[in-house]
């Protein structure tokens, strides 16, 4: 039986390695994804996820995360949550709820507190410094405040053939308070169905949402496209549609895996890094570039 894990951006390497070792020893894909994403969330070096994440315009770290079980199709998500250490774990816990499985802001924080999730001030000294510096640039140099943002998103297949997906992000730097991106939105930032495969996205949420791109990739894989074909077609189609309709398009990058452990990645930017590990490939960072 094939198994594996694929993730957006090189920052996922350490987490994917942990997930890979777990899957190799028979860990289920839900545990592998949660453990892998927690590693990215906990490392303040990664400025766009979890602890030390990019602050919003009020210099608060508001985080979005989601978890999906590809067997039951159950989904859990949080958006705009503050002061909790691991949003991915809260999202996973929410995926067990029949009702109220997607919570935002204060409601998400109340739920997390009630369930005993660890609290943490997610703002680091360094992220405050970056905020101050960028705010100065925004005011003085008309610098685009929304630059610099990456989401960690992962899809995993375990030895039992079960699949899961997860995402976690601080979203756009200096985003408006309450802004939610694609990452916690089912079908846009992530989607997985163990009968077909899964996909996750990273880039400008405001544009990714317009194409429900993760669902589209799974749909294309379900129609018989290979993961590479599905990823490339979905990114190209959405990119072209948005260019035609709005004259510009933000960054769109995706990774995906089917339930045979075959995988793909695509992007509309110059260079997108991702991490892949399967039963016959140790954790490896690859780069993919815009084919257009
Ligand atoms: C968002 N898609 O909040 C996320 C940010 C991201 O690469 O992935 N940036 O819109």
py3Dmol code that shows the C-alpha trace and the ligand (Angstrom):
import py3Dmol

protein = """\
ATOM      1  CA  UNK A   1       0.000   0.000   0.000  1.00  0.00           C
ATOM      2  CA  UNK A   2       1.308   3.440  -0.956  1.00  0.00           C
ATOM      3  CA  UNK A   3       1.362   6.211   1.643  1.00  0.00           C
ATOM      4  CA  UNK A   4       2.671   9.749   1.732  1.00  0.00           C
ATOM      5  CA  UNK A   5       2.393  13.389   2.708  1.00  0.00           C
ATOM      6  CA  UNK A   6       2.694  16.534   0.580  1.00  0.00           C
ATOM      7  CA  UNK A   7       2.913  20.107   1.825  1.00  0.00           C
ATOM      8  CA  UNK A   8       3.161  23.696   0.635  1.00  0.00           C
ATOM      9  CA  UNK A   9       6.470  25.555   1.016  1.00  0.00           C
ATOM     10  CA  UNK A  10       9.904  24.503   2.154  1.00  0.00           C
ATOM     11  CA  UNK A  11       9.062  25.602   5.715  1.00  0.00           C
ATOM     12  CA  UNK A  12       7.083  22.342   5.999  1.00  0.00           C
ATOM     13  CA  UNK A  13      10.191  20.132   5.669  1.00  0.00           C
ATOM     14  CA  UNK A  14      10.701  19.472   9.382  1.00  0.00           C
ATOM     15  CA  UNK A  15       7.001  18.838   9.926  1.00  0.00           C
ATOM     16  CA  UNK A  16       6.713  16.576   6.886  1.00  0.00           C
ATOM     17  CA  UNK A  17       9.727  14.607   8.118  1.00  0.00           C
ATOM     18  CA  UNK A  18       7.944  14.012  11.408  1.00  0.00           C
ATOM     19  CA  UNK A  19       4.743  13.034   9.597  1.00  0.00           C
ATOM     20  CA  UNK A  20       6.714  10.766   7.256  1.00  0.00           C
ATOM     21  CA  UNK A  21       8.358   8.933  10.168  1.00  0.00           C
ATOM     22  CA  UNK A  22       4.965   8.561  11.819  1.00  0.00           C
ATOM     23  CA  UNK A  23       3.277   7.205   8.671  1.00  0.00           C
ATOM     24  CA  UNK A  24       6.175   4.782   8.167  1.00  0.00           C
ATOM     25  CA  UNK A  25       5.464   3.401  11.626  1.00  0.00           C
ATOM     26  CA  UNK A  26       1.754   3.030  10.938  1.00  0.00           C
ATOM     27  CA  UNK A  27       0.529   6.396  12.264  1.00  0.00           C
ATOM     28  CA  UNK A  28      -2.862   7.430  10.904  1.00  0.00           C
ATOM     29  CA  UNK A  29      -2.971  10.344   8.476  1.00  0.00           C
ATOM     30  CA  UNK A  30      -4.969  12.544  10.875  1.00  0.00           C
ATOM     31  CA  UNK A  31      -2.262  12.298  13.550  1.00  0.00           C
ATOM     32  CA  UNK A  32       0.487  12.710  10.950  1.00  0.00           C
ATOM     33  CA  UNK A  33      -1.063  15.925   9.582  1.00  0.00           C
ATOM     34  CA  UNK A  34      -1.710  17.418  13.012  1.00  0.00           C
ATOM     35  CA  UNK A  35       1.799  16.631  14.274  1.00  0.00           C
ATOM     36  CA  UNK A  36       3.397  17.926  11.083  1.00  0.00           C
ATOM     37  CA  UNK A  37       1.466  21.214  11.044  1.00  0.00           C
ATOM     38  CA  UNK A  38       2.052  21.791  14.768  1.00  0.00           C
ATOM     39  CA  UNK A  39       5.798  21.807  14.098  1.00  0.00           C
ATOM     40  CA  UNK A  40       5.370  24.646  11.617  1.00  0.00           C
ATOM     41  CA  UNK A  41       2.973  26.508  13.923  1.00  0.00           C
ATOM     42  CA  UNK A  42       5.387  26.269  16.869  1.00  0.00           C
ATOM     43  CA  UNK A  43       8.443  27.617  15.048  1.00  0.00           C
ATOM     44  CA  UNK A  44       8.635  31.442  15.230  1.00  0.00           C
ATOM     45  CA  UNK A  45      11.087  31.349  12.316  1.00  0.00           C
ATOM     46  CA  UNK A  46       8.102  30.831  10.015  1.00  0.00           C
ATOM     47  CA  UNK A  47       6.529  34.247   9.929  1.00  0.00           C
ATOM     48  CA  UNK A  48       3.226  33.368   8.333  1.00  0.00           C
ATOM     49  CA  UNK A  49       1.980  30.502  10.460  1.00  0.00           C
ATOM     50  CA  UNK A  50       1.254  30.139  14.185  1.00  0.00           C
ATOM     51  CA  UNK A  51       3.620  31.515  16.822  1.00  0.00           C
ATOM     52  CA  UNK A  52       5.323  34.661  15.537  1.00  0.00           C
ATOM     53  CA  UNK A  53       2.852  34.879  12.633  1.00  0.00           C
ATOM     54  CA  UNK A  54       2.292  38.097  10.705  1.00  0.00           C
ATOM     55  CA  UNK A  55       0.102  40.536  12.614  1.00  0.00           C
ATOM     56  CA  UNK A  56      -3.015  42.222  11.277  1.00  0.00           C
ATOM     57  CA  UNK A  57      -3.364  46.005  10.916  1.00  0.00           C
ATOM     58  CA  UNK A  58      -3.937  46.307  14.691  1.00  0.00           C
ATOM     59  CA  UNK A  59      -0.744  44.303  15.377  1.00  0.00           C
ATOM     60  CA  UNK A  60      -2.695  41.256  16.573  1.00  0.00           C
ATOM     61  CA  UNK A  61      -1.991  37.716  15.358  1.00  0.00           C
ATOM     62  CA  UNK A  62      -5.309  36.348  14.078  1.00  0.00           C
ATOM     63  CA  UNK A  63      -4.980  32.810  12.752  1.00  0.00           C
ATOM     64  CA  UNK A  64      -6.977  30.625  10.343  1.00  0.00           C
ATOM     65  CA  UNK A  65      -6.759  26.814  10.266  1.00  0.00           C
ATOM     66  CA  UNK A  66      -8.721  23.846   8.985  1.00  0.00           C
ATOM     67  CA  UNK A  67      -8.749  20.071   9.130  1.00  0.00           C
ATOM     68  CA  UNK A  68     -10.625  17.606   6.921  1.00  0.00           C
ATOM     69  CA  UNK A  69     -11.079  13.853   7.238  1.00  0.00           C
ATOM     70  CA  UNK A  70     -11.288  12.304   3.771  1.00  0.00           C
ATOM     71  CA  UNK A  71     -13.142   9.190   4.975  1.00  0.00           C
ATOM     72  CA  UNK A  72     -16.048  10.863   6.752  1.00  0.00           C
ATOM     73  CA  UNK A  73     -15.708  14.189   4.868  1.00  0.00           C
ATOM     74  CA  UNK A  74     -15.965  15.878   8.256  1.00  0.00           C
ATOM     75  CA  UNK A  75     -14.478  19.353   8.453  1.00  0.00           C
ATOM     76  CA  UNK A  76     -13.346  21.531  11.337  1.00  0.00           C
ATOM     77  CA  UNK A  77     -12.120  25.112  10.988  1.00  0.00           C
ATOM     78  CA  UNK A  78     -11.274  28.237  12.928  1.00  0.00           C
ATOM     79  CA  UNK A  79     -10.806  31.758  11.605  1.00  0.00           C
ATOM     80  CA  UNK A  80      -9.435  34.894  13.223  1.00  0.00           C
ATOM     81  CA  UNK A  81      -8.524  33.017  16.405  1.00  0.00           C
ATOM     82  CA  UNK A  82      -6.112  34.733  18.798  1.00  0.00           C
ATOM     83  CA  UNK A  83      -3.900  33.557  21.634  1.00  0.00           C
ATOM     84  CA  UNK A  84      -3.988  29.797  21.174  1.00  0.00           C
ATOM     85  CA  UNK A  85      -0.851  27.778  20.525  1.00  0.00           C
ATOM     86  CA  UNK A  86      -2.063  25.297  17.890  1.00  0.00           C
ATOM     87  CA  UNK A  87      -5.028  26.313  15.723  1.00  0.00           C
ATOM     88  CA  UNK A  88      -4.698  23.075  13.697  1.00  0.00           C
ATOM     89  CA  UNK A  89      -5.478  21.020  16.810  1.00  0.00           C
ATOM     90  CA  UNK A  90      -8.546  23.133  17.538  1.00  0.00           C
ATOM     91  CA  UNK A  91      -9.684  22.714  13.922  1.00  0.00           C
ATOM     92  CA  UNK A  92      -9.207  18.952  14.175  1.00  0.00           C
ATOM     93  CA  UNK A  93     -11.205  18.815  17.413  1.00  0.00           C
ATOM     94  CA  UNK A  94     -13.983  20.786  15.703  1.00  0.00           C
ATOM     95  CA  UNK A  95     -14.079  18.224  12.895  1.00  0.00           C
ATOM     96  CA  UNK A  96     -15.630  15.834  15.426  1.00  0.00           C
ATOM     97  CA  UNK A  97     -18.601  18.146  15.937  1.00  0.00           C
ATOM     98  CA  UNK A  98     -21.796  17.443  14.016  1.00  0.00           C
ATOM     99  CA  UNK A  99     -22.867  21.090  14.339  1.00  0.00           C
ATOM    100  CA  UNK A 100     -20.891  24.310  14.873  1.00  0.00           C
ATOM    101  CA  UNK A 101     -17.735  22.891  13.275  1.00  0.00           C
ATOM    102  CA  UNK A 102     -16.451  26.210  11.842  1.00  0.00           C
ATOM    103  CA  UNK A 103     -15.971  28.927  14.458  1.00  0.00           C
ATOM    104  CA  UNK A 104     -14.590  32.454  14.160  1.00  0.00           C
ATOM    105  CA  UNK A 105     -12.958  34.985  16.482  1.00  0.00           C
ATOM    106  CA  UNK A 106     -14.224  35.128  20.025  1.00  0.00           C
ATOM    107  CA  UNK A 107     -16.461  32.071  19.522  1.00  0.00           C
ATOM    108  CA  UNK A 108     -13.476  29.994  18.436  1.00  0.00           C
ATOM    109  CA  UNK A 109     -11.452  31.232  21.413  1.00  0.00           C
ATOM    110  CA  UNK A 110     -14.288  30.415  23.831  1.00  0.00           C
ATOM    111  CA  UNK A 111     -14.535  26.894  22.384  1.00  0.00           C
ATOM    112  CA  UNK A 112     -10.766  26.351  22.589  1.00  0.00           C
ATOM    113  CA  UNK A 113     -10.675  27.539  26.187  1.00  0.00           C
ATOM    114  CA  UNK A 114     -13.581  25.267  27.099  1.00  0.00           C
ATOM    115  CA  UNK A 115     -11.809  22.278  25.542  1.00  0.00           C
ATOM    116  CA  UNK A 116      -8.587  23.018  27.419  1.00  0.00           C
ATOM    117  CA  UNK A 117      -6.387  23.970  24.469  1.00  0.00           C
ATOM    118  CA  UNK A 118      -3.130  25.653  25.413  1.00  0.00           C
ATOM    119  CA  UNK A 119      -3.195  29.442  25.387  1.00  0.00           C
ATOM    120  CA  UNK A 120      -0.224  31.473  24.196  1.00  0.00           C
ATOM    121  CA  UNK A 121       0.522  35.038  23.231  1.00  0.00           C
ATOM    122  CA  UNK A 122       1.354  34.428  19.567  1.00  0.00           C
ATOM    123  CA  UNK A 123       3.000  37.821  19.033  1.00  0.00           C
ATOM    124  CA  UNK A 124       6.800  37.743  19.221  1.00  0.00           C
ATOM    125  CA  UNK A 125       9.169  40.671  19.644  1.00  0.00           C
ATOM    126  CA  UNK A 126      10.407  40.014  16.141  1.00  0.00           C
ATOM    127  CA  UNK A 127       6.961  40.099  14.591  1.00  0.00           C
ATOM    128  CA  UNK A 128       6.270  43.415  16.358  1.00  0.00           C
ATOM    129  CA  UNK A 129       9.529  44.773  14.898  1.00  0.00           C
ATOM    130  CA  UNK A 130       8.575  43.598  11.402  1.00  0.00           C
ATOM    131  CA  UNK A 131       5.145  45.167  11.852  1.00  0.00           C
ATOM    132  CA  UNK A 132       6.622  48.518  12.914  1.00  0.00           C
ATOM    133  CA  UNK A 133       9.121  48.498  10.054  1.00  0.00           C
ATOM    134  CA  UNK A 134       6.525  47.592   7.426  1.00  0.00           C
ATOM    135  CA  UNK A 135       4.002  50.076   8.760  1.00  0.00           C
ATOM    136  CA  UNK A 136       6.626  52.796   8.364  1.00  0.00           C
ATOM    137  CA  UNK A 137       7.259  51.640   4.777  1.00  0.00           C
ATOM    138  CA  UNK A 138       3.552  51.518   4.009  1.00  0.00           C
ATOM    139  CA  UNK A 139       3.133  55.106   5.180  1.00  0.00           C
ATOM    140  CA  UNK A 140       6.332  56.530   3.690  1.00  0.00           C
ATOM    141  CA  UNK A 141       6.875  54.515   0.525  1.00  0.00           C
ATOM    142  CA  UNK A 142       3.439  53.325  -0.560  1.00  0.00           C
ATOM    143  CA  UNK A 143       4.672  49.797   0.069  1.00  0.00           C
ATOM    144  CA  UNK A 144       2.001  47.112  -0.479  1.00  0.00           C
ATOM    145  CA  UNK A 145       1.186  45.929   3.048  1.00  0.00           C
ATOM    146  CA  UNK A 146      -0.222  42.634   1.849  1.00  0.00           C
ATOM    147  CA  UNK A 147       3.141  41.295   0.682  1.00  0.00           C
ATOM    148  CA  UNK A 148       4.727  38.327   2.418  1.00  0.00           C
ATOM    149  CA  UNK A 149       2.368  35.546   3.401  1.00  0.00           C
ATOM    150  CA  UNK A 150       2.489  31.781   3.130  1.00  0.00           C
ATOM    151  CA  UNK A 151       0.143  29.073   4.332  1.00  0.00           C
ATOM    152  CA  UNK A 152       1.193  25.639   5.396  1.00  0.00           C
ATOM    153  CA  UNK A 153      -1.205  23.146   3.820  1.00  0.00           C
ATOM    154  CA  UNK A 154      -0.806  19.374   3.771  1.00  0.00           C
ATOM    155  CA  UNK A 155      -2.482  16.306   2.301  1.00  0.00           C
ATOM    156  CA  UNK A 156      -1.690  12.869   3.652  1.00  0.00           C
ATOM    157  CA  UNK A 157      -2.454   9.241   2.766  1.00  0.00           C
ATOM    158  CA  UNK A 158      -1.814   6.523   5.346  1.00  0.00           C
ATOM    159  CA  UNK A 159      -1.170   2.783   5.062  1.00  0.00           C
ATOM    160  CA  UNK A 160      -4.867   2.082   5.580  1.00  0.00           C
ATOM    161  CA  UNK A 161      -5.720   4.174   2.518  1.00  0.00           C
ATOM    162  CA  UNK A 162      -7.306   6.951   4.566  1.00  0.00           C
ATOM    163  CA  UNK A 163      -6.651  10.562   3.578  1.00  0.00           C
ATOM    164  CA  UNK A 164      -6.689  13.889   5.488  1.00  0.00           C
ATOM    165  CA  UNK A 165      -5.903  17.516   4.756  1.00  0.00           C
ATOM    166  CA  UNK A 166      -4.987  20.481   6.953  1.00  0.00           C
ATOM    167  CA  UNK A 167      -4.071  24.150   6.659  1.00  0.00           C
ATOM    168  CA  UNK A 168      -2.763  26.832   9.019  1.00  0.00           C
ATOM    169  CA  UNK A 169      -1.882  30.485   8.417  1.00  0.00           C
ATOM    170  CA  UNK A 170      -1.750  33.997   9.791  1.00  0.00           C
ATOM    171  CA  UNK A 171      -3.085  35.134   6.393  1.00  0.00           C
ATOM    172  CA  UNK A 172      -2.146  38.381   4.745  1.00  0.00           C
ATOM    173  CA  UNK A 173       0.263  40.639   6.558  1.00  0.00           C
ATOM    174  CA  UNK A 174      -1.532  43.738   7.913  1.00  0.00           C
ATOM    175  CA  UNK A 175      -4.886  42.303   6.922  1.00  0.00           C
ATOM    176  CA  UNK A 176      -7.948  44.081   8.199  1.00  0.00           C
ATOM    177  CA  UNK A 177      -9.123  42.816  11.572  1.00  0.00           C
ATOM    178  CA  UNK A 178     -11.615  40.022  10.958  1.00  0.00           C
ATOM    179  CA  UNK A 179     -10.372  39.279   7.431  1.00  0.00           C
ATOM    180  CA  UNK A 180     -10.580  35.575   6.554  1.00  0.00           C
ATOM    181  CA  UNK A 181      -8.651  34.010   3.674  1.00  0.00           C
ATOM    182  CA  UNK A 182      -9.187  30.813   1.714  1.00  0.00           C
ATOM    183  CA  UNK A 183      -7.234  28.571   4.080  1.00  0.00           C
ATOM    184  CA  UNK A 184     -10.108  27.644   6.448  1.00  0.00           C
ATOM    185  CA  UNK A 185     -12.721  27.606   3.672  1.00  0.00           C
ATOM    186  CA  UNK A 186     -13.630  24.083   2.503  1.00  0.00           C
ATOM    187  CA  UNK A 187     -13.117  23.608  -1.224  1.00  0.00           C
ATOM    188  CA  UNK A 188     -10.976  26.734  -1.529  1.00  0.00           C
ATOM    189  CA  UNK A 189      -7.992  26.300   0.809  1.00  0.00           C
ATOM    190  CA  UNK A 190      -8.350  22.531   1.114  1.00  0.00           C
ATOM    191  CA  UNK A 191     -10.442  19.504   0.177  1.00  0.00           C
ATOM    192  CA  UNK A 192      -9.952  15.765   0.523  1.00  0.00           C
ATOM    193  CA  UNK A 193     -11.957  12.666  -0.261  1.00  0.00           C
ATOM    194  CA  UNK A 194     -10.288   9.311   0.464  1.00  0.00           C
ATOM    195  CA  UNK A 195     -12.116   7.809  -2.532  1.00  0.00           C
ATOM    196  CA  UNK A 196     -10.235  10.217  -4.854  1.00  0.00           C
ATOM    197  CA  UNK A 197      -7.517  12.378  -3.275  1.00  0.00           C
ATOM    198  CA  UNK A 198      -6.901  15.778  -1.710  1.00  0.00           C
ATOM    199  CA  UNK A 199      -5.565  19.260  -2.495  1.00  0.00           C
ATOM    200  CA  UNK A 200      -4.499  22.391  -0.599  1.00  0.00           C
ATOM    201  CA  UNK A 201      -3.792  25.921  -1.784  1.00  0.00           C
ATOM    202  CA  UNK A 202      -1.630  28.882  -0.839  1.00  0.00           C
ATOM    203  CA  UNK A 203      -1.505  32.414  -2.183  1.00  0.00           C
ATOM    204  CA  UNK A 204      -3.936  35.306  -2.319  1.00  0.00           C
ATOM    205  CA  UNK A 205      -7.060  34.013  -0.582  1.00  0.00           C
ATOM    206  CA  UNK A 206      -9.269  36.660  -2.149  1.00  0.00           C
ATOM    207  CA  UNK A 207      -8.505  35.179  -5.593  1.00  0.00           C
ATOM    208  CA  UNK A 208      -8.193  31.490  -4.644  1.00  0.00           C
ATOM    209  CA  UNK A 209     -11.744  31.586  -3.245  1.00  0.00           C
ATOM    210  CA  UNK A 210     -13.121  32.669  -6.607  1.00  0.00           C
ATOM    211  CA  UNK A 211     -12.279  29.279  -8.094  1.00  0.00           C
ATOM    212  CA  UNK A 212     -12.871  26.865  -5.172  1.00  0.00           C
ATOM    213  CA  UNK A 213      -9.595  25.508  -6.446  1.00  0.00           C
ATOM    214  CA  UNK A 214      -8.982  22.653  -4.002  1.00  0.00           C
ATOM    215  CA  UNK A 215     -12.381  21.130  -4.723  1.00  0.00           C
ATOM    216  CA  UNK A 216     -11.810  21.651  -8.434  1.00  0.00           C
ATOM    217  CA  UNK A 217      -8.524  19.716  -8.298  1.00  0.00           C
ATOM    218  CA  UNK A 218     -10.163  16.808  -6.441  1.00  0.00           C
ATOM    219  CA  UNK A 219     -13.019  16.868  -8.946  1.00  0.00           C
ATOM    220  CA  UNK A 220     -10.562  16.718 -11.853  1.00  0.00           C
ATOM    221  CA  UNK A 221      -8.666  13.832 -10.231  1.00  0.00           C
ATOM    222  CA  UNK A 222     -12.030  12.095  -9.795  1.00  0.00           C
ATOM    223  CA  UNK A 223     -12.641  12.478 -13.535  1.00  0.00           C
ATOM    224  CA  UNK A 224      -9.416  10.591 -14.204  1.00  0.00           C
ATOM    225  CA  UNK A 225      -6.791  13.335 -14.439  1.00  0.00           C
ATOM    226  CA  UNK A 226      -3.433  12.631 -12.823  1.00  0.00           C
ATOM    227  CA  UNK A 227      -2.619  14.891  -9.844  1.00  0.00           C
ATOM    228  CA  UNK A 228      -0.130  16.873 -11.956  1.00  0.00           C
ATOM    229  CA  UNK A 229      -2.656  17.408 -14.743  1.00  0.00           C
ATOM    230  CA  UNK A 230      -5.398  18.345 -12.273  1.00  0.00           C
ATOM    231  CA  UNK A 231      -3.194  20.846 -10.406  1.00  0.00           C
ATOM    232  CA  UNK A 232      -1.883  22.448 -13.597  1.00  0.00           C
ATOM    233  CA  UNK A 233      -5.283  22.664 -15.247  1.00  0.00           C
ATOM    234  CA  UNK A 234      -6.994  24.134 -12.176  1.00  0.00           C
ATOM    235  CA  UNK A 235      -4.315  26.797 -11.639  1.00  0.00           C
ATOM    236  CA  UNK A 236      -4.163  27.741 -15.322  1.00  0.00           C
ATOM    237  CA  UNK A 237      -7.946  27.931 -15.702  1.00  0.00           C
ATOM    238  CA  UNK A 238      -8.428  30.086 -12.620  1.00  0.00           C
ATOM    239  CA  UNK A 239      -5.444  32.275 -13.462  1.00  0.00           C
ATOM    240  CA  UNK A 240      -6.724  32.871 -17.003  1.00  0.00           C
ATOM    241  CA  UNK A 241     -10.308  33.477 -15.931  1.00  0.00           C
ATOM    242  CA  UNK A 242      -9.254  36.040 -13.339  1.00  0.00           C
ATOM    243  CA  UNK A 243      -6.859  37.792 -15.699  1.00  0.00           C
ATOM    244  CA  UNK A 244      -9.638  38.117 -18.251  1.00  0.00           C
ATOM    245  CA  UNK A 245     -12.292  39.286 -15.807  1.00  0.00           C
ATOM    246  CA  UNK A 246     -10.337  41.482 -13.413  1.00  0.00           C
ATOM    247  CA  UNK A 247      -7.190  42.302 -15.402  1.00  0.00           C
ATOM    248  CA  UNK A 248      -4.895  41.009 -12.662  1.00  0.00           C
ATOM    249  CA  UNK A 249      -4.455  37.941 -10.529  1.00  0.00           C
ATOM    250  CA  UNK A 250      -2.800  37.208  -7.208  1.00  0.00           C
ATOM    251  CA  UNK A 251      -0.499  34.318  -6.343  1.00  0.00           C
ATOM    252  CA  UNK A 252      -2.042  30.851  -6.650  1.00  0.00           C
ATOM    253  CA  UNK A 253      -0.088  27.691  -5.770  1.00  0.00           C
ATOM    254  CA  UNK A 254      -1.378  24.206  -4.999  1.00  0.00           C
ATOM    255  CA  UNK A 255      -0.232  20.712  -4.067  1.00  0.00           C
ATOM    256  CA  UNK A 256      -2.283  17.539  -4.303  1.00  0.00           C
ATOM    257  CA  UNK A 257      -2.142  13.762  -3.890  1.00  0.00           C
ATOM    258  CA  UNK A 258      -4.491  11.032  -5.034  1.00  0.00           C
ATOM    259  CA  UNK A 259      -5.412   7.888  -3.118  1.00  0.00           C
ATOM    260  CA  UNK A 260      -2.723   5.921  -4.981  1.00  0.00           C
ATOM    261  CA  UNK A 261      -0.016   8.174  -3.516  1.00  0.00           C
ATOM    262  CA  UNK A 262       0.598   9.956  -6.833  1.00  0.00           C
ATOM    263  CA  UNK A 263       1.097  13.681  -6.404  1.00  0.00           C
ATOM    264  CA  UNK A 264       1.268  16.992  -8.216  1.00  0.00           C
ATOM    265  CA  UNK A 265       1.923  20.704  -7.732  1.00  0.00           C
ATOM    266  CA  UNK A 266       1.323  23.843  -9.772  1.00  0.00           C
ATOM    267  CA  UNK A 267       1.675  27.594  -9.472  1.00  0.00           C
ATOM    268  CA  UNK A 268       1.205  30.867 -11.305  1.00  0.00           C
ATOM    269  CA  UNK A 269       4.301  32.404  -9.681  1.00  0.00           C
ATOM    270  CA  UNK A 270       7.961  32.188 -10.640  1.00  0.00           C
ATOM    271  CA  UNK A 271       8.955  29.748  -7.956  1.00  0.00           C
ATOM    272  CA  UNK A 272       6.868  27.747  -5.511  1.00  0.00           C
ATOM    273  CA  UNK A 273       8.522  25.290  -3.147  1.00  0.00           C
ATOM    274  CA  UNK A 274       6.805  22.244  -1.719  1.00  0.00           C
ATOM    275  CA  UNK A 275       7.725  19.147   0.251  1.00  0.00           C
ATOM    276  CA  UNK A 276       6.837  15.586  -0.687  1.00  0.00           C
ATOM    277  CA  UNK A 277       7.486  12.302   1.110  1.00  0.00           C
ATOM    278  CA  UNK A 278       6.101   8.887   0.174  1.00  0.00           C
ATOM    279  CA  UNK A 279       6.865   5.249   0.986  1.00  0.00           C
ATOM    280  CA  UNK A 280       9.469   5.298  -1.790  1.00  0.00           C
ATOM    281  CA  UNK A 281      10.690   8.905  -1.532  1.00  0.00           C
ATOM    282  CA  UNK A 282      12.191  10.417   1.654  1.00  0.00           C
ATOM    283  CA  UNK A 283      11.144  14.020   2.483  1.00  0.00           C
ATOM    284  CA  UNK A 284      12.309  16.164  -0.436  1.00  0.00           C
ATOM    285  CA  UNK A 285      11.900  19.822  -1.322  1.00  0.00           C
ATOM    286  CA  UNK A 286      10.971  20.544  -4.931  1.00  0.00           C
ATOM    287  CA  UNK A 287      10.437  23.752  -6.825  1.00  0.00           C
ATOM    288  CA  UNK A 288       7.780  24.279  -9.435  1.00  0.00           C
ATOM    289  CA  UNK A 289       7.402  27.316 -11.641  1.00  0.00           C
ATOM    290  CA  UNK A 290       4.719  29.063 -13.601  1.00  0.00           C
ATOM    291  CA  UNK A 291       4.219  27.270 -16.895  1.00  0.00           C
ATOM    292  CA  UNK A 292       2.473  30.235 -18.531  1.00  0.00           C
TER     293      UNK A 292
END
"""
ligand_1 = """\
10
LIG
C -4.685 33.774 2.835
N -3.997 32.009 1.378
O -4.989 34.063 3.978
C -3.679 32.679 2.603
C -2.309 33.235 2.657
C -1.303 32.445 1.913
O 0.574 32.374 0.586
O -1.401 31.300 1.660
N -0.306 33.031 1.398
O -5.151 34.379 1.854
"""
view = py3Dmol.view(width=600, height=400)
view.addModel(protein, "pdb")
view.setStyle({"model": 0}, {"cartoon": {"style": "trace"}})
view.addModel(ligand_1, "xyz")
view.setStyle({"model": 1}, {"stick": {}})
view.zoomTo()
view.show()
